[in-house]
Amino acid sequence: MGKSKTTKFKRPQFNAVGLPVNAVKELDAEEEEHGDDGCPAAELLEKLQSPSADVREFACASISRVVQQSQTIPGFLQRDAVRRLGPMLLDSSLAVRETAAGALRNLSACGGQEVCEDMVKHDVMTPLTALLRESCAGFDSDAVPMKDQKNAVEDVANEAVNLLWNLCECSSQSLSVFNKSGLLDMVVQCLERHPHNMELAISAAHCLHTVTEDNPELLCSINTAVLGVVENVLLTSQPGMTHTLLRTLAAGTLWNMKGSLPAARQAQTLNAVVATLSQCLDLDTGTLIPELRQAEEGRHRHTPAAADIEHQAAGELAVAEMDEEEEEEAPPQRKRNGKAVTVDNDFSDLLPRDKEELREATALLTAQQTSLEIIVNMCCSDDPSDDEWEEESSSDESDMGPDGLCDGVSNLMSPLCLSAEVHGALINHSIPEKVLKKTEFPRKEAMEVCHQNSSWRGLIKKIQRVQSRALTCLHSILSTMDAESLGGPAALQGAAQHLSTLVFGAAEIPKDEEFLEAVISAMRSLLQMIAFKNISQCMTPQQLMSLSEAATRCDVVSVRVNAVAILGITGSTLAKEKGTAETLQMIGNALLQVATRDADLVVNGEALDALFDVFADGDEAETAAKNIQLLPALKALQPVFKAKIRKEGKGKYSPQQLCVLDNIKVNLRRFIGYLEKVVKN
């Protein structure tokens, strides 16, 4: 794909710090009392004013839990929850501070962009900034705890940093406050705690990775001290998956800060960034996840039975709530710089602290997903997002780049889009081969381990998401490197065969939309490159038709656009060969159906564009066009297409899309004229 925004994970925290079992039961009873249609907002918010710190803590922790049900959020907002929780961030009790930050964090995570913007309007950033300043000042005075003991000040800071991360991801206003309030130095201080508190350091690293992306105002103020801290984290060598995740986030942050690096250090730092991503992708999840699960089982065999059951139950409760969250809601979207960004769900900090191996497995998958996303951004860091270009089309071959895009957008597909330094680093560290390896279906052993244990079941979606991100990353690599850099014709054909296996290896085409969108985008890019190099195609007519039918049923517009483009790419290649008229007829009929029946004008236009390419020239194309009555079909379609543009165009489609559609409308008229001449001759 084109530029993929580095994704942010929505992490509802089921924070019951300090809540005894009877308090949780009391809350459950309270919720039942209010019924499904109500929520205990008024009563809980009233308890925030209690003189008892225990009651205030209980109220904050209860709110933290209740707002995970998104239908309860309006009830809290209507009762001015943000203004009433804000002062709790500076409460005299550290426990109240932590649970208040957790409640606001959950409100921001579960409420989405609108709620985050509302929180910023209600001035949550002022007490949050003060809380972080006090917390960071207290790091040195608070004695470093023994291993496995909690540090109260750092726990407060961890909740605060996570809240800050959510707000900066969703609200440009909070990002502006971040830039002006000295918050960068505080988050960097939290990152520096990594030798003692990895949980806090990783939260800070996630936050830094987010705030440094597309934020020139902040990047202007980056100094050598900040760069030094991030570089030191990148160069750490501790083993373990959480450290791998920390280094990966540091790599992404340094890539975001690349413009602030001294010129003399840029090449060295770029190489270290790519080396870090490469090392992360080298890790084999198919082997490591079963090993981690086995280690957990071995540890539990030496754990007293009662504690084991309690911990297992806690883990299963957390994962059950994770699964509920994922099943009930579609992947939420947030806007950054006017672009929609799909938000992932990462629940690693939800897990009980004793779930070491599961935390490690989660960190591994998050690190690999993040690495792939960083590589996508490295490939086209300054270009429009995929949504802006992938739906564009042009039938004029003279204006087409390697991916069939119209002039002005085709630069995205040019190897010139990738600087020589980035290109060299990616090739030197074998990134294309490693990304291709990650596109393979997850190892059966790893999937079985996750299926067999309820606590580990939440990893299945994460494993699948790594594969989808790898396919998206492969698309970006194909879009920005030449065939020789990717290993030449044999390597391209091998990759095409691999992608065909992913799509057609099972009895039926996978229905998962995220996977389908990623794999079909990669296939389009690869087949276009193969066609551009006059390398023979590898998809059979039956596979083509299966792909077309599956895509037609998909709700995702980009999947339908790319499927139609693949038909056009393959058909235009086949039109140059002898004895292909019958296959061209199948392709032509499929494209006519899409051009006529699809509800989206962009898809209609892409189908017409593909028809122009397939039937532009050659005896086989001429025969097929006559057999499917292409000329009368297009004549009948022409007024309908024009009327649809006039009726639906404005308001529903962007000016750029309308420009392309108008171009296709003109080309349709010209193509009909061309077919009329062919018939006369």
C-alpha positions as CSV (number, residue, x, y, z in Angstrom):
1,M,0.0,0.0,0.0
2,G,1.1,3.6,-0.1
3,K,1.8,5.4,3.2
4,S,0.5,3.5,6.2
5,K,0.1,5.6,9.3
6,T,1.8,4.1,12.2
7,T,-1.1,2.6,14.1
8,K,-2.1,3.3,17.7
9,F,-3.6,0.7,19.9
10,K,-6.8,1.2,21.8
11,R,-6.0,-0.3,25.2
12,P,-9.0,-0.3,27.6
13,Q,-7.5,-1.0,31.0
14,F,-9.5,-3.0,33.4
15,N,-7.9,-1.2,36.3
16,A,-8.9,-2.5,39.7
17,V,-5.8,-1.4,41.6
18,G,-6.5,-1.5,45.3
19,L,-10.1,-2.9,44.8
20,P,-10.9,-5.8,47.1
21,V,-13.1,-8.6,45.9
22,N,-16.1,-7.4,47.9
23,A,-15.7,-3.9,46.3
24,V,-16.0,-5.5,42.8
25,K,-19.1,-7.5,43.9
26,E,-20.5,-4.3,45.3
27,L,-20.0,-2.5,42.0
28,D,-21.6,-5.4,40.1
29,A,-24.6,-5.2,42.3
30,E,-24.8,-1.5,41.8
31,E,-24.7,-1.9,38.0
32,E,-27.5,-4.4,38.1
33,E,-29.6,-2.0,40.3
34,H,-29.4,0.6,37.6
35,G,-30.4,-1.9,34.9
36,D,-29.2,-2.1,31.3
37,D,-30.5,1.3,30.3
38,G,-28.9,3.3,33.1
39,C,-25.5,3.8,34.5
40,P,-24.3,4.6,38.0
41,A,-22.7,7.9,36.8
42,A,-24.3,10.3,39.2
43,E,-23.6,8.3,42.3
44,L,-20.0,7.5,41.4
45,L,-19.2,11.1,40.5
46,E,-20.7,12.2,43.8
47,K,-18.4,9.9,45.7
48,L,-15.4,11.8,44.2
49,Q,-16.1,14.5,46.7
50,S,-15.9,12.2,49.7
51,P,-13.4,13.2,52.4
52,S,-12.3,9.5,52.5
53,A,-9.4,8.7,50.1
54,D,-10.6,5.0,50.0
55,V,-14.0,6.1,48.8
56,R,-12.5,8.4,46.2
57,E,-10.3,5.6,45.0
58,F,-13.2,3.2,44.8
59,A,-15.2,5.7,42.8
60,C,-12.4,6.3,40.3
61,A,-11.7,2.6,39.9
62,S,-15.4,2.0,39.5
63,I,-15.7,4.7,36.8
64,S,-12.7,3.1,35.1
65,R,-14.5,-0.2,34.9
66,V,-18.0,1.2,34.0
67,V,-16.9,3.4,31.0
68,Q,-15.5,0.3,29.3
69,Q,-19.1,-0.2,28.2
70,S,-19.3,2.6,25.6
71,Q,-23.0,3.1,26.1
72,T,-22.4,4.4,29.6
73,I,-20.0,7.2,28.5
74,P,-22.7,9.8,27.5
75,G,-24.1,9.5,31.0
76,F,-20.7,10.5,32.5
77,L,-20.1,13.2,30.0
78,Q,-23.5,14.8,30.6
79,R,-22.6,15.0,34.3
80,D,-19.4,16.8,33.6
81,A,-17.2,13.8,34.5
82,V,-14.0,15.2,32.9
83,R,-14.1,18.4,35.0
84,R,-14.9,16.4,38.2
85,L,-12.2,13.7,37.5
86,G,-9.5,16.3,36.5
87,P,-8.8,17.5,40.1
88,M,-8.4,13.9,41.2
89,L,-5.2,13.7,39.2
90,L,-3.7,16.0,41.8
91,D,-5.3,14.3,44.8
92,S,-3.3,14.0,48.0
93,S,-3.5,10.2,47.7
94,L,-1.3,8.5,45.1
95,A,-3.8,5.7,44.8
96,V,-6.5,8.2,43.9
97,R,-4.2,9.8,41.4
98,E,-3.5,6.5,39.7
99,T,-7.1,5.3,39.6
100,A,-8.3,8.8,38.4
101,A,-5.8,8.7,35.6
102,G,-6.9,5.1,34.8
103,A,-10.6,6.3,34.6
104,L,-9.7,9.2,32.3
105,R,-7.5,6.9,30.2
106,N,-10.4,4.4,29.7
107,L,-12.8,7.2,28.9
108,S,-10.4,8.4,26.2
109,A,-9.7,4.9,24.9
110,C,-13.3,3.7,24.8
111,G,-14.9,7.0,23.8
112,G,-12.8,7.6,20.7
113,Q,-11.8,10.8,19.0
114,E,-14.9,12.9,19.9
115,V,-14.6,12.1,23.6
116,C,-10.8,12.9,23.5
117,E,-11.5,16.2,21.9
118,D,-14.2,16.9,24.5
119,M,-11.8,16.0,27.3
120,V,-9.2,18.5,25.9
121,K,-11.9,21.2,25.6
122,H,-12.7,20.6,29.3
123,D,-9.0,21.4,30.1
124,V,-7.9,17.9,31.1
125,M,-4.4,18.7,29.8
126,T,-3.7,21.3,32.7
127,P,-4.0,18.8,35.6
128,L,-2.4,16.0,33.5
129,T,0.6,18.2,32.8
130,A,0.9,19.1,36.4
131,L,0.6,15.4,37.4
132,L,3.4,14.3,35.0
133,R,5.6,17.2,36.3
134,E,5.1,16.1,39.9
135,S,5.5,12.4,39.1
136,C,8.8,13.0,37.2
137,A,10.1,15.1,40.0
138,G,9.3,12.3,42.4
139,F,11.2,9.6,40.5
140,D,14.5,10.3,42.2
141,S,13.1,10.9,45.7
142,D,11.0,7.7,45.5
143,A,13.3,4.8,46.4
144,V,13.8,2.3,43.6
145,P,11.8,-0.8,44.7
146,M,13.0,-4.3,44.9
147,K,12.3,-6.6,42.0
148,D,8.6,-7.4,41.6
149,Q,7.6,-4.6,44.0
150,K,5.5,-1.7,42.8
151,N,6.7,1.8,42.7
152,A,3.6,4.0,43.4
153,V,4.9,7.2,41.8
154,E,5.9,5.4,38.6
155,D,2.6,3.6,38.5
156,V,0.8,7.0,38.5
157,A,3.2,8.2,35.8
158,N,2.4,5.1,33.7
159,E,-1.4,5.8,33.8
160,A,-0.7,9.5,33.0
161,V,1.5,8.8,30.0
162,N,-1.1,6.4,28.6
163,L,-3.8,9.0,28.9
164,L,-1.5,11.5,27.3
165,W,-0.8,9.1,24.5
166,N,-4.5,8.6,23.8
167,L,-5.2,12.3,23.8
168,C,-2.3,13.2,21.5
169,E,-3.3,10.4,19.1
170,C,-6.8,11.8,18.7
171,S,-6.6,15.6,19.3
172,S,-4.5,18.1,17.5
173,Q,-5.2,20.5,20.3
174,S,-3.6,18.2,22.9
175,L,-0.6,17.8,20.5
176,S,-0.3,21.6,20.5
177,V,-0.3,21.7,24.3
178,F,2.2,18.8,24.3
179,N,4.5,20.9,22.1
180,K,4.3,24.0,24.2
181,S,4.2,22.6,27.8
182,G,7.6,20.9,28.1
183,L,5.9,17.5,28.1
184,L,8.5,16.0,25.8
185,D,11.1,16.2,28.5
186,M,8.8,14.5,31.0
187,V,8.0,11.6,28.6
188,V,11.7,11.2,27.9
189,Q,12.3,11.0,31.6
190,C,9.8,8.2,31.8
191,L,11.6,6.4,28.9
192,E,14.8,6.7,30.9
193,R,13.3,4.5,33.6
194,H,13.6,1.4,31.4
195,P,16.3,-0.2,33.5
196,H,13.9,-0.3,36.5
197,N,10.4,-0.1,35.0
198,M,9.8,-1.5,31.5
199,E,6.1,-1.0,31.7
200,L,6.5,2.8,32.1
201,A,9.3,2.9,29.5
202,I,7.2,1.1,26.9
203,S,4.2,3.4,27.5
204,A,6.6,6.4,27.1
205,A,8.1,4.9,24.0
206,H,4.6,4.4,22.5
207,C,3.7,8.0,23.3
208,L,7.0,9.4,21.8
209,H,6.5,7.3,18.7
210,T,3.0,8.9,18.3
211,V,3.8,12.6,19.1
212,T,6.9,12.7,16.9
213,E,5.0,11.6,13.8
214,D,4.1,14.4,11.4
215,N,4.7,17.0,14.1
216,P,7.2,19.6,12.6
217,E,6.6,22.0,15.5
218,L,7.9,19.5,18.0
219,L,10.7,18.3,15.8
220,C,12.1,21.8,15.7
221,S,12.6,21.7,19.4
222,I,14.3,18.2,19.5
223,N,17.7,18.6,21.1
224,T,20.8,16.4,21.4
225,A,19.8,15.3,24.9
226,V,16.5,13.9,23.7
227,L,18.1,12.2,20.7
228,G,20.8,10.8,22.9
229,V,18.2,9.1,25.2
230,V,16.3,7.5,22.3
231,E,19.6,6.4,20.6
232,N,20.7,4.8,23.9
233,V,17.5,2.9,24.1
234,L,17.9,1.7,20.5
235,L,21.4,0.5,21.3
236,T,20.5,-1.6,24.4
237,S,21.1,-5.3,24.1
238,Q,19.0,-6.9,26.8
239,P,17.2,-10.1,25.7
240,G,13.5,-10.6,25.8
241,M,10.5,-9.5,23.8
242,T,9.6,-6.4,25.9
243,H,13.1,-5.1,25.2
244,T,12.6,-5.9,21.5
245,L,9.4,-3.8,21.5
246,L,11.1,-1.0,23.3
247,R,14.0,-0.9,20.8
248,T,11.4,-1.1,17.9
249,L,9.5,1.9,19.2
250,A,12.8,3.8,19.7
251,A,13.6,3.0,16.0
252,G,10.3,4.4,14.9
253,T,10.8,7.5,17.0
254,L,14.3,8.1,15.5
255,W,12.9,7.7,12.0
256,N,10.2,10.3,12.8
257,M,13.0,12.6,14.1
258,K,15.4,12.0,11.2
259,G,15.2,15.6,10.1
260,S,16.6,16.7,13.5
261,L,19.6,14.4,13.4
262,P,23.0,16.0,12.7
263,A,24.0,15.3,9.1
264,A,27.1,13.5,10.1
265,R,25.1,10.9,12.1
266,Q,22.1,10.4,9.8
267,A,23.5,7.5,7.8
268,Q,24.8,5.7,10.9
269,T,21.5,6.2,12.7
270,L,19.4,5.0,9.7
271,N,21.5,1.9,9.5
272,A,20.9,1.2,13.2
273,V,17.2,1.8,12.8
274,V,16.9,-0.7,9.9
275,A,19.1,-3.2,11.7
276,T,16.8,-3.0,14.7
277,L,13.7,-3.6,12.6
278,S,15.5,-6.4,10.8
279,Q,16.5,-8.2,14.1
280,C,12.8,-7.9,15.2
281,L,11.6,-9.5,12.0
282,D,14.1,-12.3,12.3
283,L,12.3,-13.6,15.4
284,D,10.2,-16.6,14.5
285,T,6.8,-16.3,16.2
286,G,5.9,-19.8,15.1
287,T,8.6,-21.2,17.3
288,L,8.7,-18.6,20.1
289,I,5.0,-18.6,21.0
290,P,4.9,-22.4,21.7
291,E,8.1,-22.1,23.6
292,L,6.8,-19.2,25.8
293,R,3.6,-21.2,26.4
294,Q,5.6,-24.2,27.4
295,A,7.7,-22.1,29.8
296,E,4.5,-20.8,31.4
297,E,3.2,-24.3,31.9
298,G,6.5,-25.3,33.5
299,R,6.4,-22.3,35.9
300,H,2.8,-23.1,36.9
301,R,3.8,-26.7,37.7
302,H,5.8,-25.2,40.5
303,T,3.1,-22.7,41.7
304,P,0.8,-23.5,44.6
305,A,-2.5,-24.8,43.2
306,A,-4.7,-22.1,44.7
307,A,-2.5,-19.3,43.4
308,D,-2.4,-20.9,40.0
309,I,-6.2,-21.1,39.8
310,E,-6.5,-17.5,40.9
311,H,-4.0,-16.2,38.4
312,Q,-5.5,-18.4,35.6
313,A,-9.0,-17.0,36.4
314,A,-7.7,-13.5,36.4
315,G,-6.0,-14.0,33.0
316,E,-9.1,-15.6,31.5
317,L,-11.4,-12.8,32.8
318,A,-9.1,-10.3,31.2
319,V,-8.9,-12.1,27.9
320,A,-12.7,-12.8,27.9
321,E,-13.3,-9.1,28.2
322,M,-10.7,-8.5,25.5
323,D,-12.6,-10.9,23.2
324,E,-15.9,-9.2,24.0
325,E,-14.5,-5.8,23.1
326,E,-13.1,-7.1,19.8
327,E,-16.2,-9.0,18.8
328,E,-18.7,-6.2,19.6
329,E,-16.9,-3.3,17.9
330,A,-15.5,-2.9,14.4
331,P,-11.9,-1.6,14.4
332,P,-12.4,2.1,15.4
333,Q,-11.0,4.9,13.3
334,R,-9.4,8.1,14.4
335,K,-8.2,11.0,12.4
336,R,-4.6,12.3,12.2
337,N,-3.9,15.3,10.0
338,G,-7.3,14.8,8.3
339,K,-6.6,11.1,7.5
340,A,-8.5,8.2,8.8
341,V,-6.3,5.8,10.8
342,T,-7.5,2.4,11.9
343,V,-6.9,1.8,15.6
344,D,-5.7,-1.5,16.8
345,N,-6.5,-3.0,20.2
346,D,-3.5,-3.8,22.4
347,F,-4.4,-5.3,25.8
348,S,-1.0,-6.2,27.0
349,D,-1.1,-4.0,30.1
350,L,-4.5,-5.5,31.0
351,L,-2.9,-8.8,31.9
352,P,-2.1,-9.8,35.5
353,R,1.6,-9.1,36.3
354,D,2.4,-12.8,36.7
355,K,1.5,-13.5,33.1
356,E,5.2,-12.9,32.1
357,E,5.2,-15.3,29.1
358,L,1.9,-14.0,27.7
359,R,3.2,-10.4,28.1
360,E,6.4,-11.4,26.2
361,A,4.4,-13.0,23.4
362,T,2.2,-9.9,23.1
363,A,5.2,-7.7,23.1
364,L,6.8,-9.8,20.3
365,L,3.7,-9.5,18.1
366,T,3.3,-5.8,18.8
367,A,7.0,-5.2,17.9
368,Q,6.8,-7.1,14.6
369,Q,3.6,-5.3,13.6
370,T,5.2,-1.9,14.5
371,S,8.4,-2.8,12.6
372,L,6.4,-3.5,9.5
373,E,4.4,-0.3,9.8
374,I,7.7,1.7,10.2
375,I,9.1,0.1,7.0
376,V,5.9,1.1,5.2
377,N,6.4,4.7,6.3
378,M,10.1,4.6,5.4
379,C,9.2,3.5,1.8
380,C,7.0,6.5,1.2
381,S,7.3,8.9,4.1
382,D,6.2,12.0,2.3
383,D,3.6,10.8,-0.1
384,P,-0.2,10.8,0.1
385,S,-1.9,8.0,2.0
386,D,-3.0,4.9,0.2
387,D,-6.6,6.0,0.4
388,E,-5.8,9.0,-1.7
389,W,-4.1,7.2,-4.6
390,E,-5.3,3.6,-4.8
391,E,-8.7,4.5,-6.0
392,E,-7.4,6.6,-8.9
393,S,-7.1,5.3,-12.4
394,S,-6.3,6.4,-15.9
395,S,-6.6,4.5,-19.2
396,D,-4.0,6.6,-21.0
397,E,-0.9,4.3,-21.1
398,S,1.4,7.2,-21.8
399,D,0.6,8.8,-18.5
400,M,0.8,5.6,-16.5
401,G,3.5,4.7,-14.1
402,P,4.4,1.1,-13.2
403,D,1.2,0.7,-11.1
404,G,-1.2,2.2,-13.7
405,L,-1.7,5.5,-11.9
406,C,-2.3,8.8,-13.6
407,D,0.3,11.5,-14.0
408,G,1.2,13.3,-10.7
409,V,0.4,10.2,-8.7
410,S,2.7,7.8,-10.5
411,N,5.7,9.2,-8.7
412,L,4.5,7.3,-5.7
413,M,5.3,4.1,-7.5
414,S,8.7,5.2,-8.7
415,P,11.9,3.9,-7.1
416,L,12.9,7.6,-6.9
417,C,10.4,7.8,-4.0
418,L,12.9,5.9,-2.0
419,S,16.1,7.7,-1.1
420,A,19.4,5.9,-2.0
421,E,20.2,5.7,1.7
422,V,16.9,4.1,2.7
423,H,17.0,1.8,-0.3
424,G,20.5,0.6,0.4
425,A,19.8,0.0,4.1
426,L,16.6,-2.0,3.4
427,I,18.5,-4.1,0.8
428,N,21.6,-4.6,2.9
429,H,19.5,-5.9,5.8
430,S,17.4,-8.2,3.5
431,I,14.2,-6.5,4.5
432,P,12.2,-7.5,1.3
433,E,12.9,-11.2,1.9
434,K,12.1,-10.9,5.6
435,V,8.8,-9.1,4.9
436,L,7.9,-11.8,2.3
437,K,8.6,-14.4,4.9
438,K,6.2,-12.7,7.4
439,T,3.4,-12.8,4.8
440,E,3.2,-16.6,5.1
441,F,0.2,-18.1,7.0
442,P,1.0,-18.4,10.7
443,R,2.5,-21.7,11.8
444,K,0.0,-24.3,12.8
445,E,1.8,-25.0,16.1
446,A,1.5,-21.4,17.3
447,M,-2.1,-21.1,16.4
448,E,-2.9,-24.4,18.2
449,V,-1.2,-23.2,21.3
450,C,-3.3,-20.1,21.3
451,H,-6.6,-22.0,20.6
452,Q,-6.0,-24.4,23.4
453,N,-5.6,-21.9,26.2
454,S,-8.3,-19.2,26.8
455,S,-5.7,-16.8,28.2
456,W,-3.7,-17.0,25.0
457,R,-6.6,-16.9,22.6
458,G,-6.4,-13.1,22.2
459,L,-3.1,-13.5,20.4
460,I,-4.7,-15.2,17.4
461,K,-5.9,-11.8,16.0
462,K,-2.5,-10.3,16.7
463,I,-0.8,-13.1,14.8
464,Q,-3.1,-12.6,11.8
465,R,-2.6,-8.9,11.9
466,V,1.2,-9.3,11.6
467,Q,0.6,-11.2,8.4
468,S,-1.8,-8.5,7.1
469,R,0.7,-5.8,7.9
470,A,3.5,-7.8,6.2
471,L,1.3,-7.9,3.0
472,T,0.8,-4.2,3.3
473,C,4.5,-3.7,3.7
474,L,5.3,-5.9,0.7
475,H,3.0,-3.7,-1.3
476,S,4.9,-0.6,-0.3
477,I,8.2,-2.3,-1.1
478,L,7.0,-3.4,-4.5
479,S,5.8,0.1,-5.1
480,T,9.1,1.8,-4.4
481,M,11.8,-0.7,-5.6
482,D,12.8,-1.9,-9.0
483,A,12.6,-5.5,-10.1
484,E,16.4,-6.0,-9.9
485,S,16.5,-4.8,-6.3
486,L,13.9,-7.4,-5.5
487,G,15.8,-10.3,-7.1
488,G,14.8,-10.1,-10.7
489,P,12.2,-12.1,-12.7
490,A,12.6,-15.4,-10.9
491,A,12.1,-13.8,-7.5
492,L,9.1,-11.8,-8.7
493,Q,7.5,-15.0,-10.1
494,G,8.2,-16.8,-6.9
495,A,6.5,-14.0,-4.9
496,A,3.5,-14.1,-7.3
497,Q,3.2,-17.8,-6.8
498,H,3.3,-17.3,-3.0
499,L,0.6,-14.7,-3.0
500,S,-1.6,-16.8,-5.3
501,T,-1.2,-19.7,-2.7
502,L,-2.3,-17.3,0.1
503,V,-5.4,-16.5,-1.8
504,F,-6.2,-19.7,-3.6
505,G,-4.5,-22.3,-1.3
506,A,-7.6,-23.0,0.7
507,A,-10.9,-24.4,-0.5
508,E,-12.3,-20.9,-0.8
509,I,-10.9,-17.4,-0.8
510,P,-10.5,-16.0,2.8
511,K,-13.2,-13.7,3.9
512,D,-11.3,-11.7,6.5
513,E,-11.4,-8.2,5.1
514,E,-8.2,-6.9,6.6
515,F,-6.3,-9.8,5.1
516,L,-8.1,-9.7,1.8
517,E,-7.4,-6.0,1.4
518,A,-3.7,-6.4,2.2
519,V,-3.1,-9.5,0.0
520,I,-5.0,-8.1,-3.0
521,S,-3.2,-4.8,-2.9
522,A,0.1,-6.7,-2.8
523,M,-1.0,-8.9,-5.7
524,R,-2.0,-5.8,-7.8
525,S,1.4,-4.2,-7.3
526,L,3.3,-7.3,-8.0
527,L,1.3,-8.3,-11.1
528,Q,1.7,-4.7,-12.4
529,M,5.5,-5.0,-12.0
530,I,5.5,-8.4,-13.7
531,A,3.5,-7.0,-16.6
532,F,5.7,-3.9,-16.9
533,K,8.7,-6.2,-17.2
534,N,7.0,-8.5,-19.7
535,I,7.3,-11.5,-17.4
536,S,4.7,-14.2,-17.9
537,Q,1.7,-14.0,-15.5
538,C,1.0,-16.9,-13.1
539,M,-2.8,-16.7,-12.4
540,T,-5.2,-19.1,-14.2
541,P,-8.5,-17.9,-15.6
542,Q,-10.3,-19.8,-12.9
543,Q,-8.3,-18.1,-10.2
544,L,-9.1,-14.7,-11.8
545,M,-12.8,-15.3,-11.8
546,S,-12.7,-16.6,-8.2
547,L,-10.9,-13.5,-7.1
548,S,-13.3,-11.3,-9.0
549,E,-16.4,-13.0,-7.5
550,A,-14.9,-12.8,-4.0
551,A,-14.0,-9.2,-4.3
552,T,-17.4,-8.3,-5.7
553,R,-19.0,-9.5,-2.5
554,C,-16.6,-7.6,-0.3
555,D,-17.8,-4.4,1.4
556,V,-14.4,-2.7,1.3
557,V,-14.2,-0.4,-1.8
558,S,-10.4,-0.7,-2.1
559,V,-10.6,-4.5,-2.3
560,R,-13.1,-4.2,-5.2
561,V,-10.9,-1.5,-6.9
562,N,-7.8,-3.7,-6.7
563,A,-9.6,-6.8,-7.9
564,V,-10.8,-5.0,-11.0
565,A,-7.3,-3.6,-11.6
566,I,-5.9,-7.1,-11.4
567,L,-8.4,-8.3,-14.1
568,G,-7.3,-5.4,-16.2
569,I,-3.6,-6.0,-15.7
570,T,-3.9,-9.7,-16.5
571,G,-6.3,-9.2,-19.4
572,S,-4.1,-6.6,-21.1
573,T,-1.1,-9.0,-20.9
574,L,-3.2,-11.9,-22.3
575,A,-4.4,-9.7,-25.1
576,K,-0.9,-9.8,-26.6
577,E,-0.8,-13.6,-26.7
578,K,-2.5,-16.0,-29.2
579,G,-5.5,-18.1,-28.3
580,T,-6.6,-16.1,-25.4
581,A,-10.0,-14.7,-26.8
582,E,-12.1,-17.0,-24.6
583,T,-10.3,-15.9,-21.4
584,L,-10.6,-12.3,-22.5
585,Q,-14.4,-12.8,-22.9
586,M,-14.6,-14.0,-19.3
587,I,-12.6,-11.0,-18.1
588,G,-14.6,-8.6,-20.2
589,N,-18.0,-9.9,-19.0
590,A,-16.8,-9.7,-15.3
591,L,-15.6,-6.1,-15.8
592,L,-18.8,-5.1,-17.6
593,Q,-20.8,-6.5,-14.6
594,V,-18.8,-4.4,-12.1
595,A,-19.0,-1.3,-14.3
596,T,-22.7,-1.6,-14.5
597,R,-23.8,-3.0,-11.1
598,D,-21.3,-1.8,-8.4
599,A,-22.8,0.8,-6.1
600,D,-19.6,2.8,-5.9
601,L,-18.6,5.2,-8.8
602,V,-14.9,4.8,-8.2
603,V,-15.2,1.0,-8.7
604,N,-17.4,1.6,-11.8
605,G,-14.6,3.9,-13.1
606,E,-11.9,1.4,-12.4
607,A,-13.8,-1.3,-14.2
608,L,-14.2,0.9,-17.3
609,D,-10.5,1.8,-17.1
610,A,-9.6,-1.9,-17.0
611,L,-11.9,-2.6,-20.0
612,F,-10.0,0.1,-22.0
613,D,-6.7,-1.5,-21.2
614,V,-7.8,-5.1,-22.0
615,F,-9.6,-4.3,-25.3
616,A,-7.3,-1.5,-26.5
617,D,-5.5,-3.5,-29.2
618,G,-4.9,-6.9,-30.8
619,D,-6.8,-9.6,-32.8
620,E,-7.7,-11.7,-29.7
621,A,-9.1,-8.6,-28.0
622,E,-11.1,-7.7,-31.1
623,T,-12.6,-11.1,-31.3
624,A,-13.5,-11.2,-27.7
625,A,-15.0,-7.7,-27.8
626,K,-17.3,-8.8,-30.7
627,N,-18.4,-12.0,-28.9
628,I,-19.4,-10.2,-25.7
629,Q,-21.1,-7.3,-27.6
630,L,-18.8,-4.8,-25.9
631,L,-19.6,-1.8,-28.1
632,P,-23.5,-1.9,-27.6
633,A,-22.9,-2.6,-23.9
634,L,-20.7,0.5,-23.5
635,K,-23.1,2.6,-25.5
636,A,-25.9,1.6,-23.2
637,L,-23.7,2.3,-20.1
638,Q,-22.4,5.7,-21.2
639,P,-25.5,7.8,-20.4
640,V,-26.0,6.0,-17.1
641,F,-22.4,6.6,-16.1
642,K,-22.6,10.3,-17.0
643,A,-25.8,10.7,-15.1
644,K,-24.5,8.9,-12.0
645,I,-21.4,11.2,-11.9
646,R,-23.7,14.3,-12.2
647,K,-26.2,13.0,-9.6
648,E,-23.9,11.4,-7.0
649,G,-20.5,13.0,-7.6
650,K,-20.6,16.2,-5.6
651,G,-20.6,15.6,-1.9
652,K,-19.9,11.9,-2.0
653,Y,-16.5,11.9,-3.8
654,S,-13.4,14.1,-3.4
655,P,-12.4,16.7,-6.1
656,Q,-9.5,14.5,-7.0
657,Q,-11.8,11.4,-7.5
658,L,-14.2,13.5,-9.5
659,C,-11.4,14.7,-11.8
660,V,-10.4,11.1,-12.4
661,L,-14.0,10.1,-13.1
662,D,-14.4,12.9,-15.5
663,N,-11.3,11.7,-17.3
664,I,-12.7,8.2,-17.5
665,K,-16.0,9.7,-18.9
666,V,-14.0,11.4,-21.7
667,N,-12.0,8.2,-22.3
668,L,-15.3,6.2,-22.5
669,R,-16.5,8.4,-25.3
670,R,-13.1,8.0,-27.1
671,F,-13.1,4.3,-26.6
672,I,-16.6,3.9,-28.1
673,G,-15.4,5.8,-31.1
674,Y,-12.4,3.5,-31.4
675,L,-14.6,0.4,-31.3
676,E,-16.9,1.8,-33.9
677,K,-13.9,2.2,-36.3
678,V,-12.8,-1.4,-35.5
679,V,-16.4,-2.6,-36.4
680,K,-16.4,-0.6,-39.7
681,N,-13.0,-2.1,-40.7
